[in-house]
Amino acid sequence: MRVNPDGVRQAVISLYDNSTQREWDREDRRRTEFAITRRALAQYLPPPPARLLDCGGGPGRYAIPLALQGYDVTLFDLSAGNLAFAREKAAEAGAALTYEQGSATDLARFAAGEFDAVLLMGPLYHLLTEDERLAALTEARRVLKPGGPLFAAFISRFAAHRDAAMKHPTEPVEMPGLYEEIEQTGLLRPREGVAFVAYFAHPTEVEPLVRKAGYNVVEVLGVEGLVSIIESVAVNALTGPAWEWWLEANWRAAHDPAMLGAVEHMLVIGQNPASQEG
């Protein structure tokens, strides 16, 4: 069954326009994902005031703190609702950002090599064909300076099943074929009763895809580490030494390739080769 790209685009816009507060609140529900991702950013980003493109950055959960650190951040998103929400949050925090609305597959408004680093942590979730995913990665590389880092996030092939097992265990029976299609193709297509439209990437495909787009791959992280799905039970409530212990344990685990099949999100750290022809 072919999918209408315009229909997918509108579904994604509607999803995020109508869930800006929920998207902002994800950090409270997904503390480990955000903490591990921020640690990776701290390790691989060039120092401020480098120019960063947060492509698909939603309501600004990464963009705003990075701007407060002194980075020159452009927040680029498909959802006007996300951008409006980010403006409010940035104003509250006293952060200065540049805002642009558009699709990750078309960054023509930006010059080649305009940014010192690119965050692509969201768009690849919703691009249903490999050609579209490659287009987003290639466009990100075009606007990224040679030698600059890319941070590309993917949803794991098994994330939907794990989420259903925890929250909606009867849904695979109530919606026959839905989870079988995700297993076989990675696709969660537009479907009545399902607001989310996504591509769930198999752990073995993400590094080859990023390399195919012309990047060197530095590493691939499983950003929920050991507590994927289960952190909300107790870990999210921790503070002090107990939280720090789990953060260190999850940081170590995030680097283990064996974790990639057991997390919800994978983060590829790539590097634009020193030569654009590389």
Buried (B, 14 or more C-beta within 10 A) or exposed (E): EEBEBEEBBEBBBBBBBEBBEEBBEBBEEBBBBBBBBBBBBEEBBBEBEBBBBBBBBBBBBBBBBBBBBEBBBBBBBBBBBBBBBBBEBBEEEEBEBEBBBBBBBEBEEBEEBBBBBBBBBBBBBBBBEEEBBBBBBBBBBBBBBBEBBBBBBBBBBBBBBBEBEEEEEEBBEEBEEBBEBBBEEBBBBBBEEBEBBBBBBBBEBBBEBBBBBBBBBBBBBBBBBBBBBEBBEEBBEBEEEEBEEBBEBBBEBBBEEEBBBBBBBBBBBBBBBEEBEE
